[in-house]
């Protein structure tokens, strides 16, 4: 009997091992057969034993369990409802409370409105976007080939755009047929000449690809404002090196800023030049710290002409962080999105540029409340990077910079990459995007508007330090356009 029991146990283990390594839905089980199953057991048991442990739903960082669970369920297209009331105190300082209306639109009265033009009247080939929620910049190199492939297909299925990040355009970005925003980083990867400067010839080649809809000049990013991109040499494979135009196996360190931009006028010249060469909408991405340069930029645009304005401004938050960076910059550099976003919106409004420059918000916006809040504060569209990483199966193992990601999202170790099946994960990426849009629309309808792009600061309150709701419109008073710019 003992021998039979042991044999039965071994057969059972062998069956689980084979089942795990051959399935494609769970990267952890595929990379760690049998042992990976314990993760799901502990997650399940944790629901019953949570009162005995300190790491509760809202205490994990940088994203707590409640935030991640919503993304996982949205990506798997599972029911997102919860029971027995909120686990979040309703008097927590900084919490956003949306204001429902008496007469919300009936379902039959809800209409479209998710169309937004970029560069209309200024770029030869303007871009019409049909989604207020899109995939933020993540480079090929920082992310694996299967991850980029899944993002491309998922973006194509759900109608969202995919930002390449500063690492250039790889074949994997194009596979899903999605719209592409090509990011020009400080190292000009993918469009650089032999001296590391911008190559008009390569820029025109990239622009000739129909899927590439816009260009984004990155000035800084949330994880490390004031420092360029960091890709360890262990992650610079031959294909990544070819895509970026750099040697394989060597650390890929971008300059901390564009060497040719030494003034606001230089920045406007570069925006105008990229738009003229490419024929496509061109914007900028930056984390806001000192804000005086925003006034300088807006004033010079008014003096030189609206053709020098960026077609969009992606404002990144100081609490962004999908890339590797020194901890001092991740923790303590750059304004958070709730300060920088309304600041930018108000500056553009004051100078009469709000209709000319679209605002894209980015930085730790992975749940419907985050996205709706950004739209209330002045964003026209919202991007997220880590939200889509979670939809790919990321478990917040914090191994992004070590080439040891257990789910295959940020590693170039082929043994670990095999756990990420692009076909399965593409569906999850698309589900996440669709369910995010749907739930933000639910919030909008409850507030009495037909579409999330109709949000404004009157639709929400923010809990103040005393625990009382303060109207968002009082916390961030709307400004008016100055008389000379009307």
Secondary structure, DSSP 8 states (H G I E B T S, - for coil): -HHHHHHHHHHHHHHHHHHHHH--S-HHHHHSTTTTHHHHHHHHHHHHHGGGSS--TT--SSS-HHHHHHHHHHHTT------SS-SS-TT-TT-EEE---SS---GGG------EEESTTTSTB-EEE--SEEE----BTTB-HHHHHHHHHHHHHHT-EEE--TT---HHHHTT--EEEEEE-TT-TTSB-TTSSB-HHHHHHHHTSTTEEEEEEES--TTSTTS--EE-GGG--HHHHHHHTS-TTS-EE--SS-TT--SHHHHHHHHHHHHHHH-BEEEEEEE-SS-HHHHHHHHHHHHH-GGGS-SEEEEE-TT--SS---HHHHHHSS--HHHHHHHHHHHHHHTT-TTTSEEEEESS--SHHHHHHHHHHT-SEEEESHHHHHHTT----S-TTTT--TTSSS---HHHHTT--HHHHHHHHHHHHHHHHHHHHHHHHHTT-SSGGG--GGGEEEE-TTS-EEEHHHHT------GGG-
